[in-house]
Amino acid sequence: MNVMQMSGLADLSSYPTTIPGISFGEAAAAAQLLDPGMGVAVARRTVFRPEDAECFGRVADRVATGNMSLLKPPLTGAERTERARLRNAIASGALITSGRHLQHGDADQAGRNMELFTNCATAITSFAKFYLLLNGSGVGRSYDDELVVVDWADAPDILLHLDPTHPDFPADRPELNVTAIPPAAIIHRVDDSREGWGKALELIEGLAFAKRHDAVVLLDFSAVRREGAPIAGMQGRPASGPISLIRGFINLRDNVIAPSRLRDRAGLALQPWEQALLVDHFFSMEVQVGGARRAARMATKSWRDPGIFRFIRAKSEGGLWTANNSVVVDREFWALVGEGCSDSVLAAQAIAVFNDATECGYKNGEPGFINGDMLDDHRTGRAWDKPVFADGRDFRSNRYQADFGADLLAALAQCAQSARFPAITNPCGEIVLHATGGYCVIADFAPLLACPIPPENIVPGFASDAVIADWDARVEDSVRLGVRFLMRANRMNALYGEEVRRTNRIGIGPTGLHEWAWMRFGLGFDDLLDETAAAPFYCMLEALSDAAKDEADRYACELGMIAPFTVTTVKPAGTTSKLFGLTEGAHLPARKQYLRWVQFRGTRDAAGNWSADSDPLLAQYAARGYQVRGLTSFPGMAIVGFPTLPRIQRLGIGDRAVTASDATPAQQFAWLRLLERHWIGAERGNQVSYTLKFDTSRHSLAEFRAIVLENQPTIRCCAILPGNPDDLMGYEYLPEEDMTLDAFIAMVNSIEDPGLHEAVDTAHLQCASGACPM
C-alpha cells in the first residue's frame, strides 16, 4: 500500500499522463454555472464578450482554442484530443486559468504579444516600467542602489511641443507651441501608441544614462489623438490625450531633473534611486488617467542601503502613493534584529530599519518585508546567471524594440550579476522574477469544482470511493493541463523573450482551498493547522505539487524547451474565485454572512416617494423588503442591502467556519508555512500571495513587532494589512456589513424574493449552525 492509499486518497501513481485530461473526456461537457450575483457581475465586466452569450462554456471554447493555437499548426490528433479535454477542464471551473486568459483568449492568440496574457512583470528602467504599465501589467521594480545607474541630473534639457491646431491645445499654455528650436536640438515626434509613449521616455532616459546633459530634446506630441477618442486596442475606451503625457514629462523636467541638478550630492535626498522612484510615480499617475488601466506597482529596496529610511516613509510622508513598498531582507537581518544588540553599524541599521518599518506598517501596512534570500532563484543561484546583451534584445518584441536604452539595459544586467538581491517578486508577491525583467505566467485550478457531482450533494468528508477516485483524478488532470497551458503561453512573442526562454517560468496554484478541504476531507481551518490530523489533505497537496513539476519536465522535453525554473504558486485569484463564489487563493473567507451594500442613483422626498430620476430598481427592492437607505456622504445616491452567504457557508460548514478576522496572526502564519512546505515545495516553487488582516484594536505596536519578528522570517513573503472593526472605521457605510446568524436569517425571511430564498436556504443554514429545526 502506498502513502496515497494509506491516507485514504485515490491511487494516481499509474495514471496515464502522456495526454492528461482523460477524466474530463473529449465530448463537450456542460459548463459550470457562475455564482449568482457577484460571479455573474464579474464575468459581465471582465470576461464575457457579446459572442459568448453569457455562457462560460463558450468562454472555455475560445480560451482552449487560443491556447492550443500556440502549437505549430495543424494540430495533431493527440493535440486535438488535448484541446477538447482542456476545454472541458476550463468549462467545469476546475482549471479557471486567469482573468487575462478568460478575457483575451481566442483563435487569434498566436498573433498577439505575451504582455496581453501576463498578469504582472518586473522592470529595471523607467521606460520599461512605463510601457508595461501601459499594457496593463502590474510592475515591480527594485530601487536598490546597486541596480540604479541613471542620475537624472545628467538628462538633457526638454522642450515640449503641441501643435496649436490640436483639439487639446490648452489656451492657457501658449509655451507648448515651441517656435524657437535650438539648431542642434534632437527632435522626436511621439507616435500615437503605447509604443510611442514608451519610446519617448526611453529616449530621455537613455540620454541621461549617456550623461548628455548638454543636449536639448524637443518632444512633439502633435500626433497623439485627442482626449476622449476611442482606443481600438482597449475595447473603445477613451484616450487620455496628449496633455496627460505632457504632464508626465513636465513633472519629470520640473520635479526630478531640475532639483536633482541642484541637490547636495553628498546628502541622502534625491539620490538616483529616489529620482527613479519619483519618475515612476509621475508616469504611473498618467497611466491611471481615466481609470482604464490599473497601474499596479511595487517598489522594493534593500535594508542595507543608506537611503532605506527615506524609502520606508516615501509613501506615508512623501506622498508617493502609486506603489506598494517592501523592504528586502535576509537571514542576517533577522538574526541581528533578534539579537537586539546595536554593537555594530550593520546591527544598528537592521534594528533601526525593523523599528521604522514596523512603526509605519502598524499604521498603514507598508512597507512589508520580502525575504530575498528565500526566493527560489536566489537560493539556487540562478538569478546571477542571467546573461548580458549589448544590443537591447532582452527588451524586444514584434511591437517594441529597445534601442535608445540598449546600453542602459546592458549596464543594469551587468550590475545584477553581482547584486545582493538580483531577484524580487511581482507586486502581488506570488512569483519570483529577475529584477531586470520577467513575467508572471500564472493560472488557478479549483479542486472543489473538479468534483464529478455537485458538491452540495456530498456529506463533507464522506464522498463515496467512486466519487473520490474520479474527483482526485480530475484535480490532478486540471493541474497537469494547467501546467501545459502555461508553458504554451510561454511560446508567445514577448518583450522579455530572452528571459522567458532562459527560465520558462510558470505558476500554477489552487484557489478555493477552504471549500475543497471542507468537502473533500471534512476539514475546517482549525483542523488544517493540525498537520497530523490533516495529513490526507497535505499528502494530496504534495502529490499535486509533484505532479505539476513532473508534467512541467515531461512537456518541456516534448516541446524542446528548458524545464521551468519555478512551477508552483498560490496567486491572489480575485477575479477567478469570484466567478464561482470561492475563497480567494489561500485566503480565509472575509465574513460568514453579511449584507452587501450596492449603490443606486435615487432620492426620496419627505413622504417616502422616489424622485423621477431615481433608478426604478430602488422602488422594486424596497417593495420586496430589502433594506434601502439614502446617503448623506454621496448626495443623490441610495444603497440597497443584499443578504449574502459565501459559498463555503452554503456548503454547510456552519460553526466550523473561520474568517480572516477570527484567525490569529500566528494561525495565519502557520497556515502559510504549511502551504509553502506541502504545495510550494523546497524546490522549483514560487510563493504564496497572502494578505494577513491584523486588528490594531487587539494588538499594540509592541505586540505587532513581536508577531512579525517571530513569524516573518519563517516564510518567503506576506503582506500585513492593519485595520479596525467595521464600527470603528468612521464611514457612513462599508460595502460589506457583518451580521449575526439570527439577524441574517430574520432578514432573509422578511424579504419576498424567491431567487434570494433559493440562493440562501435558511433551514440548511440553521442545520449547519447546530440549530436544526424539526
N, C-alpha and C positions, 0 to 999 in steps of 0.2 A: 504494500500500500504506500503510495507516495504522499508527500506533505499536503498536496491539494486535497486528496481523498481524506486524509486524517483530519483536515479542517472542515470537512463537510462541503467542499466545493466540487464542482464538476471537474473531471479529469480532462484537461485540454492538451496534455503532453503529446498526444498523437494526432492532434487536429491538423488537417491539411492547411498549409499556409502559402502554397505556390501562388494561388489566386485567392486571396482572402475574401470573405463575404458570403460564403455559401449559405450561411444561416439566414441571410436576408433574401435569398432567391433572386431569380432574374425577371420573373413576371412582375410588372409594375404593381406595387402594393399601395394600399390606401395610405394617405398621408396622416400624420399625427395632427390632431386638432390643436389650434393655438389656444392659449389660456384666454378665457373670456375677459373682455375689458382691456387690461394693460397689455396683454400679449398681442391682441388684435391691433391695438393702437400703435404699438411699437412697430409691428410689421407694416402697417399702412404708412408710417412715417419713414422707415429706413430700409424696408426690404421689398415690398410689393411694387411691381410695375403694372401698368394697365393690362398687359397681355397675361399677367399671372392670374387675373380674375380672383384675387384674394384666395388663391389655392396654394398651400405650401407644397403640394406635390408638383405643381408646375415650377415652383422655385427650384425644387430638387432636380427636375429635368434639366433646366438650363445650367445650373451650377455644375452638375456632373458632366454635362456635355462640354462646357467650357474648360473644365479642369482636364478632362481626357484629351481635349484638342491640343494640349501642350506636348503630346507624344507625336512622333513622326507619322504623318498620315500616309496611307489609310490605316485605320486601326485593324489589328489582327483579330481573329476570332476570340482569343483569350482577353484581349483588351476590351472588346465589345461586351464580353461577359462581365468584366470588372466594372465597366461603366454602368451596366444595369444594376449590379449589386451596390455600387456606390450610390446610385440614385435612390435606391430603397433605404439604405442606411441614413441618408440625409433626410428623406421624406419621413422616416419614423421618428426623427429627432435624436436618435442615438448618436449620430455624428452631425452636430449642428454646424460644424466648421466655424466661421466667424462672420461678424456683420459685414465686413468688406466683401467676402466671397458671396454671401447671400445677396448683397446689393448689386455687385458688378459682374458676377459670373454669368457668362453666356457663350454662345458659339464663336464670338469674336475675340475671346480672351487671348488667344495666341498672338494676335496682332497688337496687343496693348503692352504697356510697361508695367513692371512689377510693383512700382510705387503705389499703384491704384489698389493693390491687393494686400499690401502690408500695413499693419496697424501702427507700428512705431519704428523709430530708427535712432541712430546717433549721428552726430556731425562734429567736425573739429574746426570748421571755419564758419564765419557768419554768413557767407553767401550760400554755403551748402545747407545750413540750418534754415535759412530763409526760403530757399527753393523747396526743401522738403516740407516745411510748414504750408507753403502754398499748394502743395499736392495733398494736403490733408493729413500728413503724418504727425504723430506726436514725436517730439525730438528731444533726446537727451544730449547734453554736452558737458565735458569735463573742462573746468576752468583752473586746473592745476597749473602752477607756474611753469612746470616742465612742458606743458602742452599748449602754451600760448606764446607765439613768436612775433605777432604783429603789434607794433606800437603805433596806434592811430595818430600820434603826433607827427609821424612821418608820411601821412596821407597827403595827396595833392589838394590844392585849392579846388573847390567845387562850385561851378555855376549851374544853375537850374533854369531851364527854359521851357516855356509852353507857348505855342503859337497863340497870339491874341484872338484868332478866329475860332479857336477851340471852344466848344459849347460850355466847357467847365472853367474857362479862364476867369479868375476872380477879379472883379473890378477894383478891389482894394489892394491888389498886389501887382502893380504895374512892373515891378522889378523882375517878374517872371518872364517878361519879354526882353530877353537879353539881346541887345543890338551891338554893343561894343565887345567883340570877341578878340582876345589876345591872339596875335599871329601864330604862336606856337601851341595854342590850345588843342587838346585832344577832344574831338567832337564825337560823341557817341549817341546815336539815335536809339532810344529804348523801344524795343519791339512790344507789340500789344499781345503779350502772352506771359504765362508763368516763367517760361524760359527767358524772355526778355527782361523781366523784372529781376530775376536771379543774376543774369549776366551783368546788369548794371552795377550791382553790388560787388560782384566778382571782380570787375574792372578796378573799382576803387580799392578793394581790399588787396588785390594783387599789387597795385602800385604802392600801397602803404608798406607792404612787405619788402618791396624793392627800394624803399626809402626815397620815393620820388616826391618829396615834399616841395620840390621846386617846380613841379608840373602844375598845369591847370587843365581840368577836365570839365567840359560842358556836356551835361546830360540833357538831351532833348526829349521831352515827354509828349510831344505833339501827336504821336501815332497811337497813344493809349486811348482806348474808347472812352466815351463819356460815362459819367456816373449813371447807373441805372440801366445801361444797355445789357441785354441778356448775354450770358456766357453759355455757349452751347455745351461745353465740356462739364458744366456744373448744373445740368438739368434746367437751363434757362434762368438761373438765379442772377440777380442784378450785379453788374460790375461796380466796383468801388470808385472807378475813375482815376485820373492821373493825380488829383490833389492828394489822395491818400498816400500814394507812393512818394510824391514830392515831400510830403510832411515827414516821412521816414528819413529822407536824405537831409532835410533841414535839421532834424534832431541830430543826425549823425554829424553834420557840419558844425552846428552851433553848440551842441551839448556833449559832444565827445571829442571831436578833433580840436576845436578851439581851446577848451580848458585843458586838454592833455598837453598841448604845446606850452601852456603856462604853469604846469604843475611843478611841484618840488620833486625832482626825480629821485631824491634820496628818501622821500617820505612814503607812507603807505597808501595814500589816497591816489586814485586814478592810475594805479599800475596797470600794465597791459591786460591782466586778467579781468580787472574791473571795467576797463574800457570795453572789452569783448562782451561782458555781461550787459552793459548799457546798450551797446549796438543791437544785441539780440533782443533786448526788451523793446526797444523802439520799433524795430521792424516787425516783431511779433504783434504789437498793437495794431499795425496796419493790416496784418493778415486777418485779424479779428473783425475788421470793419464790416458791418452788415451782418455779422453773426453766421455767415455761411460756412466758415472754416473754424475749427476749434482752436488751433494754435496751441496745443498742449505741449508744454516744455518742462524739462527737468534740468536743473543745474547742480553739478557736484564739484566739490573741492576737497583736496587732501587736508587732513588735520594737521599736517606738518608745516603747511605754508604760512609764512608770516601774515598774510592778509586774511587768514581764516576768520578772524573775529569781525572784520568788516563784512565778509561773506555771510556769516551767521545772521547778522542783523540787516542784510541788504533788503530783505522783504518787509520786515516789521517796521524798520525805521528808515530805510532808503527808498521805499515806495516802488520797488521793482517787483510788482505783483504777478507778472505773466509766467513765472516759472515756479515749480515746486523744488525746493532746495534740500540737498542731502550732503552730509559730511562723510567722506570716505575714510574709513578707519581700518585697523588691523589688530592682530593679537597683541602686538606691543602696546598699542594704545590702551586696550582694555586692561592689560597687566599693570600698566603704570597708574591708571585710574584706580584700579582695585587696591594697589598698594597704598595709595593716598599720600605718598611722601614726595614733596617737591624739592628733592635734593639734587636735581639736575635740570638743565634748561629744557630738555625734552619732557621730563616728567611734569614740570610746571606747565608746559604747553598743553600736555594731554589733559591734566586736571582742569585747567582754565577753559579749554575747549569743551570738555564734558559739562562743566557747570554752566557755561554760557549757552550751549546748545540746548541743554535740558530746561534752562530757565525760559528760553524762547519757546521751546517745544511744549512746555506745560501750558503756555498761554494760547498758542495757535497751531500746534502740531508740527512746526518746522523750526529748524531743519531736522530731518530724520538722519539715521545712520545706515550706511551700507558697509558691510564687512567685505572690503575689496579683496582681501587675500583668501576669502572663502569661495569666491566666484570660480566656476569650473575652469575657465581659460587662464585665470591667474594661477590656480592650484596646479594645473598640468604644465604650465609654462608656454602653452601655445600662443598666448597673446603676444609674446615677444617675437614670434616667428613671422609675423606679417611682413612681406617684402616691401621695399621702397620702389616706387615707379616714378621716373622723372618726367614722364610725358602726360600726366593727368589721367591716365586710364582708370585709376581707382575711383573716379567720379565721372563716369561717362556712360551714356546710353544713346539710344536712337534719337532721343528728343533733346538731350543736353550733353554738351562736351566741355569739360573744364579746359580752358586754355590760358586766360589771364592769371589764373590761380594755380597753374600746374606746379610751379616752383614752390609755392607755399605748401601745397599738399605734400610734396616730396619731403620738404623740410620737417613737417609735422610727423610724417610717417617715420622719419629717421629719429626724431625725438622719442616717439612711442617705443622704439626698440630698446630704450634704456630707461623708460619712465617707471616709477614705482608702481603706478596703477594704470596699466595700459588698457584695462577693460573696465567698463561700468555697466549699468543696466539701462533699459529703456525707461521712459517716465513712469510706467506702472510697476516696474521692478521685477517682472517675471522672466525676462530674457537677458542673459549676459551677452554684451556686444562689445566689439572693439571700439575704443574711444575715438578712433579716426573714422569710423563709419561701419554700419551694419544694419540689418533689418530684423524685425520681428515677423517671422512667418509662422503663424500660430493658428490653432484650431481647438475647439471644445468637443468632447464627447460627453454624452449624458447617459450614464449607465441605467438610471431609472427608466428612461424611455426605450431602452433596449428590451424591456420586458415583453415577452411574446403575447401576453394577455394584458388587459387594462390593469394597472397596479392596484386600482381600487377594489378589484375582485380578489385580492390576496390578503390573508391574515399576515400582518407584519412578522417576518422571520420564519414563516411556516409555509412557504411555497412548496408545491409537490416536487418530487425528484425530477419529473419530466420537465416541468417549467424551469427549475433551476438549471438543468443541463442546457436547455435552449437559451435561457436568459444569459448565462455566463458565456456561452459561445458567441452570442450576438454582441455582448460587451467587448470581448476580445476582437471580434471581427471589426467592430467600429473603430477600435484603436489601430489595428493594422491598416485598415482602409484609410484612416486619417493620416497616418504616417506617410503613406504613398501619395495621398492627395497633396500634402505639403511639399514633398520632395519634387513632385511635378511642378508646383508653383515656383520652385527654385530654378526652373529652367527658363523662366521668362526673361526678357531683356530688362536690364536693371542698371541704375546708376552705380551701385556697388557690386557690379557683376564680378569683379575680381575677388572681392571678399566672399561673395556667395559661393563662388566656385571653390575657394580655399576652405571654407568651413561647412558648406551645405547645411547650415544651422536651421533647426526647426524647433517647434514647441507644441506638443500635443498634451492636452490636460483635461481633467474631469471637471464637470460642473454639476450642481445638484447633488453634491456628495452626501448631504444630510438626509435627503429623501431616499437615496439608494441605501444608505446604511440602515435606515429605519425599515424599509420594505423588504429588502433582500436578507438582512441579517437580524432585524429586530433590535437594533442598537440606537439609543439616543446619544446625545453629545456626551453626557456624563459617562456612559458606557465606553465610548470611543477613547476616553482618556485612560482607561484601564487596558493596557496593551495586551495583557494575558486574556482577559475576558473577550476582547475584540480581536483575538488572533485570526479568526476566519476572514474578517474584513481586511486586515493588514496583509495577510497572506495573499489574498486576491489582488490587492494593490501592487504588491511586489511582483506577482506573476504577470500582471498587465504591464508594469514597467519593463520587465524583462522582454515581454512580447513586443513592446514598442521598439526597443533597441535592437532586438533580433530582426524585426521587419525592416528597420532602417538599414541594417547591414545587408540583408538579402536584396533589397530593392536597389541600393546603391550599386551593388555588384551587377545587377541586371541592367541598370541604366548607364553603367560606366562612369559613375560619379564617386566622389570621395564619401566615405561613411560620415554621416552628420556628426559634427563635434558635440552638439547637445541635442537632446531629443525630448525629454520630459519637462513639463512646466505645470503650473496652475495659474491661469490668467484671470483677470477680474470678471470677465464673462457677463458684463452688464446687459448688453443688448440680447445676446443669445439666450440667457437664462430667463429674461423677462418674457420672451416669446412663449415659454411653456410654464411659467409660474414657478421656476426653480430657485432655490437659494443659489447665490452667485459665486461660482468657483468654490473656494474653501470657506467662504464667509458663512457665519451663522445667520439665521433669519433675523431681520431687524425687529420684528414685532410678532406677537402671537395672533392678535386680532385687532383691527384698527379701523378708523374712519379715514378714508382717503378724500380729502377736500379738493374739489376741482372748481376753477374759476369760470364764471359765465358773465357776459355783459348784461346788466339789468339792475333796476332800482324799483322800490315800491313806495307808494305815497302813504300818507297817514292812515288811510283806510285799508292798507294792505294790498292794493291793486298794483299790478306790474305796469310800468311805463310802456308806451307803444313801441319803443325801440329795444325793449328787453328781448333777450333770447327766448323764444317760445317754449323751449325745454324747461325753463325755470318753473313756469306755472304747472307744467305736467308733473315734474318731480315733486313739487310741493303738494300737489293733489294726491299723489301716491303715498305721501307720508315721509318722504326723505327730509332730512334736516336741511334747511336753506337759510342762509344768513347774509345780510348786507355787510359790506366792508366800509370802514371809515378810512383806512390807510390807502385803499385803492378806490377812490370815488367812482361811482358808476358801475361798480362790479359787485357781484354776489358769489357766494360759494355754496356748493351742494356737497353734502357728506355721503359718501358711498361706503356702506359696511363692506369690509374686505377681509377675506380669510386666506392667508397664504396656503399654497398647495400642501405644504408639509402638515398643516393643521387639518386640511381636508382628508389627508391620508390617515388621520386618527391618532396622531402622536400624543395629543392631549397634554396631561401634566408633565410628560417627559420632554416636552419641548423646552429648549434653552435658547434664549435670544442673545444678541450681541451685548445687550446691557445687563443680562443676567450673569453671563460668564465673567469670571475674574480675569484680569490681565495674565496672571500666572497660568490659568487654564488655557487661555488662548495661545500663549507661547508654547505650552506643552503640545497642543494640537499641531502647531506649525512644525515643531521638532519631529513629531511622528510622521507628518506628511513628507518632510524632507528625507527622513530615513527610509520610508517604505515606498514612496512614489517617485520622488525626485531621484533618489539613489546616490550612492557615493561617487558614481562615475557617469559622465555624459548627461548630467542633469542641469537644468536652469534653476529657477527659483519659484517660490510660491508668492504670488502677489496677494498681499493681505493688508487691510486697514483695520487696526485694532482700536475699537472705541474705548475711550477712557473717561470716566466720570470724575471731573475735578472736584465735585462736591463730596466725593467719598475719600479722596486721597490728597494729601498735602504735597507740596513740591518735594519735600524730603522723601516721602514715600514713593513718589513718581521716580525720583532718581534711583532709589534702591531697586525698584522693579526693573528699570532699564538696565542698570548695571548687572543685575543678576541674570537677565534673560536675553538681552540683545546680543551678547557675544556668542550665544549658542545657536543662532540661526543666521541665514545669509542676509536677509533684509526684511523689514516690516515697517510699515507706516503706522504712526500712532496719532489718532485724531481725538483731541480733548473735547469735552462738551459737558453740558449740564442737563438735568432733567428738563423735559419739554416745558413744564410750568414755570421754569426759571429763565427761559430764553428771552422773554420780554416781547415776543411777536404777537400781533393780533391773532394770527393763526399760523399753523405749520401744515405742510402738505399732508402729513400723516399724524393722526392723533390716537394714542393708545386708548384702549377701552378694556374694562374688566369683562370677563366672560358673561356674567349675568346681564350687564348693561348692553353688551353686544347682542345677545340673544333677544333681549326685550326690544331692542331697536329693530332687528330684522323682522320680528313677529309683528311689529307695528306698521310695516311697510307693505303696501298692496302691490307687489310686483312679482309675478310668477317666475320670471327669469332670475331674480335675485334669490328666491327660495330654492330654485333648482341648483344654483351655484353654491349656496350656503345651507346645507342640511343641518338645521339646529338640533334635531334629535340625535343625529350621528355625532355632532359636536359635544352634546351633553354626555353621550356614552363614553366618548374618548376622555372626557374630564373626570370620569368616575361617578357621574351623577345620572346614570342611565334611567330614563323614565320608563314606567311599565307600559 
